[in-house]
Amino acid sequence: AWGGTTDSPHFGASHNPWDLERYCAGSSGGSGAAVAGGTALGALGTDTGGSVRLPAAVNGIVGMRPTIGRVPNTGIIPCGWTMDTCGPMTRSVRDNAVMLGVIAGHDFKDPGCSEKCTCDYTADLELGVKHLRIGMIPQLMHRVSQPDVDAGVEEAANVFRSLGAEIVACRFDYLDDAMTAWLILNSAEGSAYHQRDIRARPEDYGGDVRTLLAAGEFLPATFYLQAMRLRQCIIEEFRAKFREVDAFLFPTIPCTALKLSELYGASKSIRDMDAFFTCIASLTGLPALNVPCGLDHEGLPIGMQLLGRPFDEATLYRIGAAFETAFNLYEQLPVFR
């Protein structure tokens, strides 16, 4: 779970059912491929920096990162324990809402699990988006994404306008350094948790993970604390902006599914930015939903990300369901081809 490719030195790469020469992102890429390819109706992923949403995007399915604490982490090995959560991956928004209703709720075995009551996440799916305010962050667009990805998300905004939503442009002061802060936190927390085992049985870890865990031990405490300070600034900014909007819209991942042969070659710079958008929900603890929003020029899925208020997964499902009435990939998924 410390990587975004699902390319394991122990077992090899997982393959994307849209094109078996391409990756299925990660970390929960096997879950995404299983759902898109038809070997599972739904699956679970663990999301610390995007590991539910990234594979959902490149596999053309729906993936929810719930509010931190909404779903218990009981039995899950930590990666970055202040950001880890478990979420459902499915072929449709309704299936996803049903599945979250099953796994959400308090568990006394997980001290970080919220006692806040759950709800029926399917109750508002038919309400549409009329009069809802959807925020977009222009400073994030066109910076790292492939042109097809930006175009797909902008077209999604036009769909929401046509359905009666208001699109609101929002400016943030601290988001430019969000990915750096997330990387510091994830590196330090992962290395701290695995510190004993990486010394006692290093052969159990792949070489790529060993390198990442070793690097995390070289981070000064001041880096971690400054990242935490920046994190709080970003949380406060979103808290203020949610007085103006009901949800935010931006890409899930800067690219569509890369070829396995490209993962460590010329496209490395793109792969290294795969958490550019997803790290925002991870840092803030906010819920985020990936919904397919188009196909690129090679016929590969594009994912958009909806970011919501704390414990307001129901509104994200409502928005996602409205979009599905205008566009969905359901019948184009590999399982039906």
ABEGO torsion letter per residue (X at the ends): XBEAAGBBAAAEBBBBAABAABBAEOAAAAAAAAAAAGABABBBBBBAAGAAAAAAAAAGBBBBBBBBGABBABGBBBABAAABBBBBBBABAAAAAAAAAAABEBBAABAABBABBBBBAAAAAAAEABGBBBBBBAAABGAABBAAAAAAAAAAAAAAAAAGBBBBBBBBAAAAAAAAAAAAAAAAAAAAAAAAAAAABAAABBAAAAAAAAAAAABBAAAAAAAAAAAAAAAAAAAAAAAABABBBBBABABBBBBAAAAABAAAAAAAAAAAAAAAAAAAGBBBBBBBAEBBAAGBBBBBBBBBBBGAAAAAAAAAAAAAAABBAAAABAAAX
